Amino acid sequence: MDVRAAWGVLRRRWRLVLSCLGVGLTTGWLITARTTPAYQASSTLRIAEKESAVPGLDVLKQLGGGETEVSTEMEVLRSRALAQNVVEHLQLRLAMIEPARVPRSRIIASVELSDSAPAGRYRFTRQGDGTFQITRQDTTFSLLRRRTSEPIIGPAGVDREVRLPGVFLRLAPEAKGQEEFILRVMTPSAGIDELQQGLSVSRPNRDANIINVRYRGYDPEIVQSVPNVLVRSFIDQRVQLRKTGARSTVGFLRSQLDTLSHQLRRVEDSLRVFREAERVVSLEAEAGSQVQRLAELQAQRGEVEGERAALERLVVEARSSPASPGQPSPYRRLLAFPTLFRNQATSALLSSLTTLDNERATLLLRRTPKDPDVVSLSGMIADLETQVQGVVLTYLDGLRQQVASFDGSLAGFGKRLEKIPAKEVHYARLQRSNQVLSEIYTLLQTRLKESEIAQAVEDPSAQVVDEAFLPEVPVAPRKGLNLFLSMFLGIGLGLACAFGREWLDTAIHSREELQSVTRVPVLGLIPHIRDARVKYRFRRRRVQSIELRPVGISLSLIAGRDPHGPDSEAYRALRTSLAFVRPDRPPKSIIVTSPAPGDGKSTTVSNLAVTLAQQGLKVIVIDADLRRGTLHRVFGVGREPGLSDLLIGRTNLEAATQEIDLGAEGLLHLIGAGAPPPNPADLLGSNRLRQVLNLVEPLYDVVLVDCPPINLVTDAAIAGTQVDGVLLVARAGKTQRGELAFSMEQLRNVRVPVLGAVLNDFDMKRDASYGGDYSGYRYADAFR
């Protein structure tokens, strides 16, 4: 279908398109008017991501998939645990069903629900004394229908406590203005699900650590409260977890400080006792530079060797005592080793292990060890313990290499070592141990103070940027958008219906369709003719002498009523096409038929006969529709005697022929159908019809025979074998393609010559390719 054809469909079906548009707009308006307004409020939260204590872990975290702490906190905000806190805090398990546009707080002043409150609906109906009668709506389903029973619970008054199963509530004073309202009690799981359906957590900008918590519902006050309560619950939970981790760290550091304080005290006592026993005042003044160097090397070697031996003993103990399932790894105890504890990397690993242990312990309070989150934390702890083991073994190998290096250096001082007093070496060793323990003790005290401060201060990593405000304008329904979509859908439905009807329409509408089905030339396009009544004069007598007398009225003779009108031009075009359909041998006897009744064959025959008579030709019209002949009414003459009387020999040609006076336009003759015979097909199929045609053809230039519809009876097919050709008439918008194809098949089966087809009642404005109708070019009044 091209653009011009589509435009033609719209011109023909514009009423259908407008009707669908009206239906769409009306439906959209009704849906919008009946939809309960929905409100929306949002709260904004800022999350500050923690920097990793181990250098390079932040970069590795970004390379590992881009997951940040903000994404994790967004999932926490969506969790059922926080949703449950909000439901319990706001008592969202109690919802207002009707009236839907009234906030719950205007009817319910306070409410308290127990976890065992059953789900159900309660109807409050106001009585004459101002109290409310409460009925419970219990809905059950049967195989045939839905049944609803309403057992009466009892009356309730305003400003008094109302007790329902598992529910304690108090009605607000504004409830007196309500004739009836319905409350719905939900189970805890249903309340959480309904909250999560209206809740959305999003990150507006991927480069900013901002989280937007949005909630959508029908009660504006609840819509405002939900985001604020959810954000406050999230911050409180985050602060509680942070303080729990800080308390665990403080306890660990205090236990380590107690141990180191005892070790430091013993070392200090040993140094004091040695100095008093050996009377050492100033070792630097007593020993020279070489002795000092040797003493330092021995002291360092001894320190490293002692550290190696102690660490190796601890490693052997750790290997011999494997960790039990769910218990910390034995290598974790090695982190308390003095030199390892001072290392920044091991300190970070210790802090991470402590944090993960605290988180797992917190989860185990309300979850099982097989919970996915607990299993995930256990895996992370195992990975960190593996890293601890690697760090310890690497450090032990380093100590061994240092001992070997010191042994090589001391080998060159073999002779000089004999000269150094043993007391000086022992004094340097004791002094070094004292210094190391003092530094570790100072470091632990610093970490302890930092943890105590972190435990005392509030968490600055989560802050509320914007709180949710009370929404005043609903976000749904969006009237403008709904009407626009309704208009769009209405137009779409109208176009679909218009083109669907066009596609399902199997009637003939255009010359191309008629020609493609019949495969014969289309000789004429007859426009729609308005009903008209024209008076003629006739007299029954011999055809050689005619006297005019006023007689009856004819219908649809547009060619006689307005010979110079635009509609008559269509029949003149048909007359011209018939004259040149066979240039070498023009047809003289022509049968006009159609596939079905009402196609306009009789109108075509009568108007074609008038136009032929106006040309000056002698024309006779024979009404061969012996069942329902109508040409006598068209020309306003009698039906009998007619063709049936001629065929059975009851009358002669002169008596059966009636003369029609067209005035200045000429004359034509008519043989009516005659008396209805019992066997029309046998009469038309006999040689008598051929004898009548042999009598008529020498006297006239054109013989037009009007036959019954060919799809109903076989009269036209039988009589068609005895004439020069058949003219098939189809009516635009009525004749179906199948009917037309069946008519052509019947005519071809008996080898009847089909001169062409005529499309009757054609709409010239349907297709612009026809150049409009004949009214655009007509006779001027001066030439009438």
C-alpha distance (Angstrom), angle and dihedral (degrees) to the residues before:
residue distance angle dihedral
M1 . . .
D2 3.79 . .
V3 3.79 127.4 .
R4 3.79 93.8 -94.2
A5 3.80 92.2 52.3
A6 3.81 91.1 47.4
W7 3.79 89.9 51.3
G8 3.79 88.9 51.4
V9 3.81 90.3 53.1
L10 3.80 90.1 52.4
R11 3.80 91.9 49.0
R12 3.78 90.8 52.7
R13 3.81 97.5 41.6
W14 3.80 100.9 35.9
R15 3.79 91.8 116.7
L16 3.81 90.4 55.9
V17 3.82 91.3 48.8
L18 3.80 91.5 49.4
S19 3.80 90.8 47.5
C20 3.81 91.7 52.7
L21 3.80 89.5 46.4
G22 3.80 90.1 53.0
V23 3.80 91.2 47.7
G24 3.82 90.8 49.3
L25 3.80 93.7 49.0
T26 3.80 92.3 45.7
T27 3.80 92.2 48.5
G28 3.80 91.9 47.3
W29 3.78 91.7 48.8
L30 3.80 92.4 48.9
I31 3.80 92.9 48.0
T32 3.80 91.2 47.3
A33 3.79 92.4 48.2
R34 3.81 93.4 48.8
T35 3.80 96.6 43.3
T36 3.81 114.9 103.4
P37 3.83 110.3 -118.6
A38 3.81 113.8 -108.2
Y39 3.80 123.3 -149.9
Q40 3.79 131.6 -157.1
A41 3.80 134.6 -159.3
S42 3.79 131.9 174.9
S43 3.79 139.2 -162.8
T44 3.80 125.3 -156.5
L45 3.82 123.1 -139.5
R46 3.82 129.1 -170.4
I47 3.82 119.4 -147.5
A48 3.82 120.6 -165.4
E49 3.79 111.9 -154.5
K50 3.81 117.1 -134.5
E51 3.78 119.0 -119.7
S52 3.77 114.9 -125.2
A53 3.80 117.1 -110.4
V54 3.81 90.0 -142.1
P55 3.83 112.2 73.9
G56 3.78 114.3 -119.2
L57 3.82 97.6 21.3
D58 3.82 92.5 104.6
V59 3.79 91.1 56.1
L60 3.79 91.7 46.5
K61 3.83 90.1 49.8
Q62 3.81 91.3 54.9
L63 3.81 92.0 46.1
G64 3.79 90.5 48.7
G65 3.83 94.1 67.2
G66 3.76 109.6 -55.0
E67 3.84 96.0 -96.3
T68 3.78 109.4 155.5
E69 3.76 135.5 -174.3
V70 3.82 89.3 -102.2
S71 3.81 91.0 62.8
T72 3.78 90.2 50.7
E73 3.79 92.8 49.8
M74 3.81 90.1 49.8
E75 3.79 89.2 58.6
V76 3.80 89.5 48.7
L77 3.80 89.5 53.7
R78 3.82 88.6 53.9
S79 3.81 93.3 49.0
R80 3.79 122.6 119.3
A81 3.81 91.1 -126.6
L82 3.80 92.6 65.2
A83 3.81 90.7 40.1
Q84 3.78 89.3 53.9
N85 3.82 90.5 52.4
V86 3.82 90.2 52.5
V87 3.81 92.9 47.1
E88 3.78 91.8 50.5
H89 3.81 94.2 44.0
L90 3.83 95.2 49.6
Q91 3.83 96.2 30.9
L92 3.79 90.6 -126.8
R93 3.78 92.0 167.2
L94 3.82 86.2 83.6
A95 3.83 110.4 70.1
M96 3.80 133.2 177.4
I97 3.80 111.3 -121.9
E98 3.80 102.0 172.5
P99 2.96 130.0 54.9
A100 3.78 86.5 31.0
R101 3.80 95.8 -170.5
V102 3.82 96.3 55.5
P103 3.85 118.9 89.0
R104 3.79 116.0 -118.1
S105 3.82 93.3 -124.2
R106 3.81 91.7 63.6
I107 3.80 90.7 62.0
I108 3.80 104.3 24.8
A109 3.80 114.5 50.3
S110 3.82 96.5 -177.3
V111 3.78 136.8 -5.6
E112 3.79 138.1 -171.7
L113 3.79 123.6 -172.1
S114 3.76 129.8 -169.9
D115 3.79 123.1 -142.6
S116 3.79 89.8 -113.9
A117 3.83 94.9 56.5
P118 3.82 107.2 129.3
A119 3.78 121.1 -128.4
G120 3.78 116.9 -105.0
R121 3.77 148.8 114.7
Y122 3.80 126.0 -97.2
R123 3.78 125.3 -161.2
F124 3.82 118.8 -152.5
T125 3.83 113.4 -160.0
R126 3.78 119.8 -175.0
Q127 3.79 116.3 -125.1
G128 3.79 130.0 -153.0
D129 3.82 93.2 -96.0
G130 3.82 93.0 56.0
T131 3.81 96.0 -101.8
F132 3.79 125.2 116.8
Q133 3.77 125.7 -119.5
I134 3.84 109.7 -140.7
T135 3.78 120.2 -148.6
R136 3.76 126.5 175.9
Q137 3.79 118.2 -134.5
D138 3.79 109.0 -140.7
T139 3.80 111.3 -176.8
T140 3.78 121.2 -160.0
F141 3.78 129.9 174.1
S142 3.77 127.3 -138.0
L143 3.75 130.8 -175.2
L144 3.79 92.4 -99.1
R145 3.78 107.8 32.3
R146 3.78 146.0 -8.4
R147 3.77 114.7 -93.5
T148 3.81 124.7 -158.1
S149 3.79 123.3 -171.2
E150 3.80 124.2 -172.5
P151 3.80 112.3 -157.9
I152 3.80 113.0 -166.1
I153 3.81 114.4 -115.9
G154 3.78 100.3 -179.3
P155 3.79 145.7 -88.7
A156 3.80 124.5 -60.6
G157 3.77 131.2 -161.9
V158 3.79 132.6 -151.3
D159 3.84 116.7 -96.0
R160 3.78 90.0 15.5
E161 3.78 129.2 107.1
V162 3.79 113.7 -98.0
R163 3.77 118.2 -155.4
L164 3.76 120.4 -153.6
P165 3.81 127.4 165.9
G166 3.81 101.6 -62.5
V167 3.83 92.0 -16.5
F168 3.80 130.6 102.3
L169 3.78 115.8 -174.0
R170 3.78 141.6 158.4
L171 3.81 123.6 -143.4
A172 3.79 118.8 -128.3
P173 3.82 121.2 -126.0
E174 3.81 89.7 -112.0
A175 3.81 88.4 65.8
K176 3.80 88.7 80.0
G177 3.79 89.5 75.6
Q178 3.80 92.9 60.1
E179 3.77 119.9 89.3
E180 3.77 91.9 -164.3
F181 3.80 139.0 -6.2
I182 3.80 135.7 175.6
L183 3.81 126.6 -141.3
R184 3.78 126.0 -162.5
V185 3.81 124.5 -151.3
M186 3.80 116.2 -159.0
T187 3.77 133.4 -166.4
P188 3.83 117.0 -106.9
S189 3.79 91.5 -104.8
A190 3.82 92.7 49.4
G191 3.80 90.9 48.6
I192 3.81 91.5 52.2
D193 3.81 91.7 47.1
E194 3.80 92.3 50.4
L195 3.81 90.9 49.0
Q196 3.80 92.5 49.9
Q197 3.79 91.4 49.4
G198 3.80 91.2 61.2
L199 3.83 95.2 37.9
S200 3.79 123.9 91.2
V201 3.81 128.1 178.8
S202 3.79 116.6 -165.2
R203 3.76 141.7 163.6
P204 3.83 108.8 -132.0
N205 3.80 94.6 -164.1
R206 3.80 125.2 27.3
D207 3.81 90.7 -152.3
A208 3.81 94.2 54.2
N209 3.80 125.7 67.7
I210 3.80 92.0 -133.0
I211 3.82 124.1 129.3
N212 3.79 122.4 -162.1
V213 3.83 115.1 -152.6
R214 3.81 110.3 -163.5
Y215 3.80 130.1 -179.5
R216 3.80 129.4 -170.8
G217 3.79 126.1 -163.0
Y218 3.79 146.5 128.9
D219 3.82 100.2 -101.1
P220 3.85 109.5 71.9
E221 3.80 93.7 -157.8
I222 3.81 93.1 52.2
V223 3.79 89.9 43.2
Q224 3.82 89.0 57.8
S225 3.82 94.9 45.1
V226 3.80 99.7 48.1
P227 3.87 98.7 66.4
N228 3.82 92.5 42.8
V229 3.81 94.4 49.0
L230 3.81 91.9 44.2
V231 3.81 92.7 52.1
R232 3.82 92.6 46.4
S233 3.81 91.1 49.8
F234 3.79 90.1 49.7
I235 3.82 93.1 51.4
D236 3.82 92.5 46.1
Q237 3.80 91.3 50.9
R238 3.80 91.2 47.7
V239 3.84 92.2 50.3
Q240 3.80 91.2 48.0
L241 3.80 92.6 52.4
R242 3.79 91.3 46.8
K243 3.82 93.1 51.4
T244 3.80 91.0 47.4
G245 3.82 90.3 55.6
A246 3.79 91.9 46.4
R247 3.81 91.6 51.8
S248 3.80 90.9 52.6
T249 3.81 91.3 50.4
V250 3.81 92.2 49.3
G251 3.78 91.5 51.7
F252 3.80 92.6 50.1
L253 3.81 94.0 48.2
R254 3.81 92.5 48.9
S255 3.79 91.8 53.4
Q256 3.82 90.8 50.1
L257 3.81 91.5 48.7
D258 3.81 90.7 53.9
T259 3.78 90.9 53.1
L260 3.82 94.3 46.9
S261 3.79 92.7 46.4
H262 3.82 90.3 59.4
Q263 3.82 91.8 47.2
L264 3.81 92.4 47.9
R265 3.80 91.3 49.0
R266 3.83 91.7 53.1
V267 3.82 92.4 49.0
E268 3.79 92.0 49.1
D269 3.80 91.0 49.4
S270 3.82 91.1 49.6
L271 3.81 91.0 50.8
R272 3.78 91.4 48.5
V273 3.80 92.9 48.7
F274 3.83 92.3 47.7
R275 3.78 93.5 50.1
E276 3.76 91.4 48.1
A277 3.83 93.8 47.3
E278 3.83 96.7 43.6
R279 3.79 93.7 34.6
V280 3.79 93.3 -129.8
V281 3.81 111.3 176.4
S282 3.82 106.2 160.7
L283 3.77 119.1 0.0
E284 3.80 93.6 -176.7
A285 3.79 92.3 57.3
E286 3.78 93.8 46.5
A287 3.79 99.7 47.0
G288 3.73 127.2 56.9
S289 3.73 126.9 -129.4
Q290 3.81 93.2 -90.3
V291 3.73 93.4 51.0
Q292 3.77 90.5 46.6
R293 3.77 90.2 52.1
L294 3.78 93.0 50.2
A295 3.75 91.2 46.0
E296 3.74 91.7 51.8
L297 3.80 92.2 48.9
Q298 3.77 91.7 49.1
A299 3.74 91.1 45.5
Q300 3.76 92.4 49.4
R301 3.76 92.0 44.9
G302 3.75 91.3 48.8
E303 3.77 92.1 46.9
V304 3.77 92.6 49.8
E305 3.77 91.9 44.0
G306 3.78 91.6 49.6
E307 3.77 90.9 47.1
R308 3.79 90.5 47.8
A309 3.78 92.9 48.6
A310 3.77 92.5 47.0
L311 3.79 92.9 45.9
E312 3.80 92.9 45.1
R313 3.79 90.5 50.9
L314 3.78 89.8 51.4
V315 3.81 91.0 48.1
V316 3.80 90.6 51.2
E317 3.77 89.8 50.6
A318 3.80 90.9 48.4
R319 3.80 91.8 50.8
S320 3.77 92.5 48.0
S321 3.80 92.8 51.5
P322 3.85 109.2 52.9
A323 3.79 118.3 -161.0
S324 3.78 119.3 -96.6
P325 3.83 118.5 -125.2
G326 3.79 110.4 -80.6
Q327 3.88 91.9 10.6
P328 3.83 126.2 109.5
S329 3.82 118.3 -92.5
P330 3.85 115.9 -98.5
Y331 3.80 88.4 -125.2
R332 3.80 89.4 66.7
R333 3.85 89.1 71.9
L334 3.80 88.7 59.7
L335 3.81 89.3 68.0
A336 3.81 87.5 75.8
F337 3.83 87.9 63.6
P338 3.83 104.4 119.2
T339 3.79 99.4 -122.2
L340 3.79 93.1 41.5
F341 3.77 91.5 48.4
R342 3.81 91.1 57.2
N343 3.80 91.3 54.1
Q344 3.82 111.8 102.4
A345 3.79 94.3 -143.4
T346 3.81 93.9 51.5
S347 3.80 89.9 45.6
A348 3.81 89.3 54.2
L349 3.82 90.6 48.0
L350 3.80 90.1 49.7
S351 3.80 91.1 50.1
S352 3.81 91.3 48.7
L353 3.82 91.6 48.8
T354 3.79 90.9 49.4
T355 3.81 91.7 49.9
L356 3.79 93.3 48.0
D357 3.82 91.7 46.9
N358 3.78 90.1 52.7
E359 3.81 92.6 48.7
R360 3.81 91.9 48.6
A361 3.80 91.4 47.2
T362 3.81 89.5 50.8
L363 3.81 91.3 50.9
L364 3.81 92.9 46.3
L365 3.80 88.8 60.0
R366 3.81 89.5 71.6
R367 3.81 104.3 13.3
T368 3.77 138.7 56.0
P369 3.83 125.5 -110.2
K370 3.82 88.5 -108.6
D371 3.78 93.4 59.4
P372 3.86 111.0 121.6
D373 3.81 92.4 -123.2
V374 3.85 92.5 49.2
V375 3.81 90.9 46.9
S376 3.82 89.9 49.6
L377 3.84 91.7 51.6
S378 3.82 91.0 46.3
G379 3.80 89.6 53.7
M380 3.78 91.7 50.6
I381 3.83 90.4 49.4
A382 3.81 90.3 50.4
D383 3.82 90.7 51.4
L384 3.81 91.7 50.9
E385 3.82 91.1 47.4
T386 3.81 88.3 52.8
Q387 3.80 88.5 52.9
V388 3.84 88.9 49.7
Q389 3.80 90.5 53.4
G390 3.79 90.9 50.4
V391 3.81 92.5 48.8
V392 3.84 92.0 50.1
L393 3.82 94.2 48.4
T394 3.79 91.5 45.9
Y395 3.78 91.1 50.3
L396 3.84 91.2 48.5
D397 3.82 90.8 53.5
G398 3.79 88.6 51.0
L399 3.80 91.2 53.4
R400 3.80 91.0 51.8
Q401 3.77 91.1 52.1
Q402 3.81 90.8 49.0
V403 3.82 91.0 52.4
A404 3.78 90.7 51.4
S405 3.81 90.0 49.5
F406 3.80 92.5 50.5
D407 3.81 90.8 49.4
G408 3.77 90.5 55.5
S409 3.81 92.0 49.6
L410 3.79 93.6 47.2
A411 3.82 92.2 50.0
G412 3.84 89.0 71.9
F413 3.76 91.3 53.8
G414 3.83 94.5 52.5
K415 3.75 96.4 119.6
R416 3.77 94.1 39.7
L417 3.80 92.7 50.9
E418 3.76 89.7 65.2
K419 3.78 89.1 62.9
I420 3.82 96.2 51.2
P421 3.74 113.7 90.1
A422 3.75 114.4 -117.8
K423 3.77 90.7 -133.8
E424 3.81 91.0 64.6
V425 3.81 92.3 52.7
H426 3.79 91.5 46.5
Y427 3.79 90.6 48.0
A428 3.85 92.0 52.4
R429 3.80 90.7 49.3
L430 3.78 92.6 52.0
Q431 3.78 91.7 47.1
R432 3.84 92.2 50.8
S433 3.82 92.9 50.8
N434 3.77 90.0 49.9
Q435 3.80 91.4 52.1
V436 3.82 94.1 48.4
L437 3.79 94.3 49.4
S438 3.81 90.9 47.5
E439 3.79 91.8 54.4
I440 3.81 93.1 48.7
Y441 3.78 91.6 47.5
T442 3.83 90.7 51.7
L443 3.84 90.9 49.5
L444 3.79 93.2 51.4
Q445 3.79 91.2 49.1
T446 3.83 89.7 52.9
R447 3.82 92.2 50.7
L448 3.78 90.6 47.2
K449 3.79 92.1 55.4
E450 3.81 91.1 48.1
S451 3.81 91.5 52.5
E452 3.79 92.5 47.5
I453 3.80 90.2 51.7
A454 3.83 91.6 48.5
Q455 3.79 89.2 50.9
A456 3.79 92.2 52.4
V457 3.82 102.0 44.5
E458 3.83 126.1 72.2
D459 3.81 122.0 -102.5
P460 3.84 108.1 -94.5
S461 3.81 94.1 -176.3
A462 3.83 94.5 83.2
Q463 3.80 119.3 48.7
V464 3.79 134.3 165.4
V465 3.81 109.6 -121.2
D466 3.82 99.7 179.5
E467 3.77 129.4 7.2
A468 3.78 123.3 -143.5
F469 3.80 115.8 -95.5
L470 3.79 129.1 -151.3
P471 3.83 106.5 -86.2
E472 3.79 114.0 -128.5
V473 3.81 101.7 178.5
P474 3.82 120.0 52.6
V475 3.79 118.3 -124.0
A476 3.80 92.8 -149.3
P477 2.92 142.7 82.1
R478 3.79 94.8 34.4
K479 3.77 101.1 -154.4
G480 3.78 97.9 -166.2
L481 3.79 93.5 47.4
N482 3.81 92.7 44.1
L483 3.79 92.3 51.2
F484 3.79 91.0 46.2
L485 3.81 91.4 50.0
S486 3.80 90.1 45.2
M487 3.78 89.9 51.7
F488 3.80 90.7 46.9
L489 3.80 92.7 47.9
G490 3.81 90.9 44.2
I491 3.79 91.7 52.9
G492 3.80 89.9 45.0
L493 3.78 91.4 50.1
G494 3.79 90.7 46.6
L495 3.79 92.1 50.5
A496 3.80 90.6 46.2
C497 3.80 91.5 50.1
A498 3.80 92.2 44.5
F499 3.78 95.2 50.0
G500 3.81 90.6 37.7
R501 3.78 91.7 55.4
E502 3.78 88.7 45.5
W503 3.79 90.8 51.3
L504 3.83 92.9 45.8
D505 3.81 92.1 45.7
T506 3.82 106.1 101.8
A507 3.81 95.2 178.1
I508 3.80 122.6 115.6
H509 3.80 112.3 -103.7
S510 3.80 108.6 156.6
R511 3.75 140.9 40.4
E512 3.82 90.7 -113.0
E513 3.81 92.1 55.7
L514 3.79 92.1 48.0
Q515 3.78 92.5 48.9
S516 3.82 94.0 45.7
V517 3.82 91.4 53.8
T518 3.80 100.1 40.8
R519 3.82 97.7 32.0
V520 3.79 89.2 -147.7
P521 3.82 129.5 107.8
V522 3.78 117.6 -80.8
L523 3.80 102.1 -128.7
G524 3.78 99.8 -176.4
L525 3.77 146.3 12.0
I526 3.82 109.7 -150.8
P527 3.82 114.3 -163.7
H528 3.78 124.4 -141.8
I529 3.83 110.1 -71.3
R530 3.78 121.6 -151.4
D531 3.80 117.0 -134.1
A532 3.80 111.6 -91.2
R533 3.77 135.3 174.8
V534 3.83 120.1 -145.4
K535 3.81 127.9 179.4
Y536 3.79 120.9 -132.8
R537 3.78 135.1 177.2
F538 3.73 125.0 -131.0
R539 3.77 141.3 162.6
R540 3.75 129.0 -164.8
R541 3.76 109.8 -124.7
R542 3.72 140.9 105.6
V543 3.77 113.6 -40.7
Q544 3.82 93.2 -122.5
S545 3.81 93.0 66.8
I546 3.81 124.5 37.7
E547 3.78 130.7 -176.3
L548 3.81 120.4 -169.8
R549 3.77 122.3 -127.5
P550 3.82 129.2 168.6
V551 3.81 112.1 -103.1
G552 3.77 140.8 160.2
I553 3.79 136.6 -43.6
S554 3.85 131.1 -85.6
L555 3.80 129.1 -153.0
S556 3.81 130.6 -136.7
L557 3.80 95.6 3.0
I558 3.76 93.3 141.6
A559 3.80 92.2 157.1
G560 3.83 89.8 60.0
R561 3.78 97.6 38.4
D562 3.81 97.1 48.3
P563 3.82 108.4 12.9
H564 3.79 92.5 173.6
G565 3.78 96.2 41.7
P566 3.80 124.2 115.1
D567 3.82 93.6 -108.3
S568 3.79 92.0 55.2
E569 3.78 88.8 58.2
A570 3.79 89.1 67.9
Y571 3.80 90.9 60.3
R572 3.78 90.6 45.8
A573 3.81 87.6 54.4
L574 3.81 88.6 51.3
R575 3.82 89.9 48.6
T576 3.82 90.3 52.3
S577 3.82 92.7 47.7
L578 3.83 90.5 51.8
A579 3.80 90.9 51.1
F580 3.80 91.8 55.7
V581 3.78 100.6 35.1
R582 3.83 86.5 95.9
P583 3.80 107.4 19.0
D584 3.80 93.7 -178.8
R585 3.84 96.3 45.5
P586 3.83 114.5 15.4
P587 3.82 113.5 -153.9
K588 3.76 115.2 -104.5
S589 3.82 104.5 -178.8
I590 3.79 113.3 45.1
I591 3.80 130.2 179.4
V592 3.79 116.1 -150.0
T593 3.80 116.1 -157.3
S594 3.80 140.3 149.4
P595 3.82 137.7 -152.3
A596 3.81 96.1 -110.1
P597 3.82 140.9 5.4
G598 3.78 117.1 -80.3
D599 3.80 95.4 34.8
G600 3.83 91.8 117.9
K601 3.80 102.3 -109.5
S602 3.82 94.1 139.4
T603 3.82 91.1 48.1
T604 3.80 89.4 49.5
V605 3.81 92.4 48.8
S606 3.82 94.3 48.9
N607 3.81 96.2 45.5
L608 3.81 92.7 42.8
A609 3.81 89.4 51.6
V610 3.83 90.8 51.4
T611 3.83 92.4 49.8
L612 3.84 90.5 48.5
A613 3.79 90.0 49.6
Q614 3.82 89.9 48.8
Q615 3.78 87.3 57.1
G616 3.79 89.1 60.1
L617 3.79 97.8 -104.1
K618 3.75 124.3 136.6
V619 3.77 105.0 -115.3
I620 3.75 132.1 -177.4
V621 3.77 125.1 -172.1
I622 3.80 120.1 -153.0
D623 3.78 118.3 -162.0
A624 3.83 101.5 -145.9
D625 3.81 93.3 170.7
L626 3.79 92.9 106.6
R627 3.80 91.6 174.4
R628 3.80 104.0 49.5
G629 3.76 107.1 3.6
T630 3.83 114.0 174.5
L631 3.81 106.4 171.5
H632 3.80 92.2 96.0
R633 3.81 88.2 60.8
V634 3.79 91.6 45.9
F635 3.80 91.8 57.2
G636 3.79 94.4 32.2
V637 3.82 98.0 -117.5
G638 3.78 136.3 121.3
R639 3.81 124.4 -79.7
E640 3.83 96.3 -137.9
P641 2.91 138.9 99.9
G642 3.78 94.4 30.6
L643 3.79 146.5 127.6
S644 3.78 96.8 -42.3
D645 3.80 89.8 53.1
L646 3.82 90.0 50.9
L647 3.80 93.1 49.0
I648 3.80 94.0 52.4
G649 3.84 92.6 41.6
R650 3.79 96.2 -114.5
T651 3.83 93.1 128.4
N652 3.75 140.1 10.1
L653 3.83 132.0 -112.0
E654 3.79 94.3 -100.1
A655 3.80 93.4 53.8
A656 3.80 93.7 45.2
T657 3.82 95.0 48.7
Q658 3.80 117.5 90.4
E659 3.76 123.2 -167.1
I660 3.82 122.0 -135.2
D661 3.79 116.5 -157.9
L662 3.80 112.4 -149.4
G663 3.75 93.2 -177.8
A664 3.78 113.0 -134.8
E665 3.78 90.0 -3.6
G666 3.81 94.5 68.7
L667 3.79 140.0 -111.2
L668 3.76 136.6 -66.6
H669 3.78 134.0 -178.8
L670 3.77 131.7 -133.7
I671 3.78 134.9 -159.2
G672 3.77 107.3 -163.8
A673 3.79 126.8 -145.6
G674 3.79 94.0 -99.6
A675 3.78 126.5 -156.5
P676 3.83 113.4 -14.6
P677 3.84 107.4 -100.1
P678 3.81 124.5 -149.4
N679 3.83 93.0 -125.9
P680 3.86 111.2 35.3
A681 3.81 95.5 162.5
D682 3.82 92.8 52.2
L683 3.80 91.6 50.0
L684 3.82 93.3 50.0
G685 3.80 92.0 44.6
S686 3.78 94.4 52.5
N687 3.80 127.1 89.7
R688 3.80 90.0 -105.8
L689 3.83 91.4 81.1
R690 3.78 88.7 53.2
Q691 3.81 89.5 50.2
V692 3.83 91.0 51.6
L693 3.80 90.5 49.8
N694 3.80 90.3 48.8
L695 3.82 88.4 55.2
V696 3.80 94.8 46.3
E697 3.83 103.2 40.4
P698 3.88 96.2 66.0
L699 3.83 90.3 52.0
Y700 3.86 98.6 49.4
D701 3.77 139.4 45.3
V702 3.83 95.0 -141.0
V703 3.79 130.2 22.9
L704 3.82 115.0 -163.3
V705 3.81 117.0 -167.3
D706 3.81 119.7 -164.6
C707 3.83 109.1 -151.3
P708 3.83 131.1 -175.7
P709 3.85 120.5 -97.2
I710 3.76 108.1 -68.6
N711 3.81 96.4 -140.3
L712 3.81 91.3 59.0
V713 3.79 102.3 42.8
T714 3.78 135.3 9.7
D715 3.81 95.8 -125.8
A716 3.82 94.7 107.0
A717 3.83 93.3 47.3
I718 3.82 91.6 49.1
A719 3.78 95.2 45.5
G720 3.82 92.4 41.7
T721 3.77 91.4 72.6
Q722 3.82 89.7 64.1
V723 3.84 99.8 52.2
D724 3.80 136.4 64.7
G725 3.81 94.2 -106.3
V726 3.76 149.5 -29.5
L727 3.78 127.1 -111.0
L728 3.82 112.0 -152.8
V729 3.81 116.8 -151.5
A730 3.83 122.0 -157.5
R731 3.77 127.2 -178.1
A732 3.79 118.8 -133.1
G733 3.78 112.6 -118.5
K734 3.81 93.5 10.2
T735 3.79 111.4 55.5
Q736 3.80 110.3 80.5
R737 3.77 123.6 -139.2
G738 3.78 91.4 -122.1
E739 3.81 92.0 52.6
L740 3.78 91.2 49.6
A741 3.80 93.4 47.7
F742 3.80 90.7 49.1
S743 3.83 90.6 51.5
M744 3.80 91.5 52.1
E745 3.78 90.6 47.4
Q746 3.81 91.8 54.7
L747 3.79 92.5 48.1
R748 3.81 92.3 48.4
N749 3.80 91.9 47.9
V750 3.80 91.0 61.9
R751 3.83 91.0 37.0
V752 3.77 95.1 -118.9
P753 3.82 111.9 170.3
V754 3.81 108.3 -117.6
L755 3.80 110.3 -154.4
G756 3.77 95.0 -168.6
A757 3.77 146.4 -68.9
V758 3.79 135.1 -85.5
L759 3.81 123.5 -149.8
N760 3.80 106.9 -146.5
D761 3.80 128.4 -162.9
F762 3.80 89.4 19.3
D763 3.82 120.8 177.3
M764 3.79 105.0 -133.7
K765 3.79 91.0 -167.1
R766 3.81 92.9 57.0
D767 3.78 93.3 84.8
A768 3.79 122.5 28.3
S769 3.81 90.6 -151.8
Y770 3.82 89.7 79.4
G771 3.79 91.4 63.1
G772 3.83 96.8 -120.8
D773 3.79 125.2 -74.1
Y774 3.80 133.2 -47.1
S775 3.80 92.9 -96.8
G776 3.78 90.6 82.0
Y777 3.79 91.1 71.2
R778 3.83 119.9 35.6
Y779 3.79 142.0 140.4
A780 3.75 118.5 -66.9
D781 3.82 117.1 -123.7
A782 3.81 91.2 -114.4
F783 3.83 91.0 64.7
R784 3.81 96.5 47.0
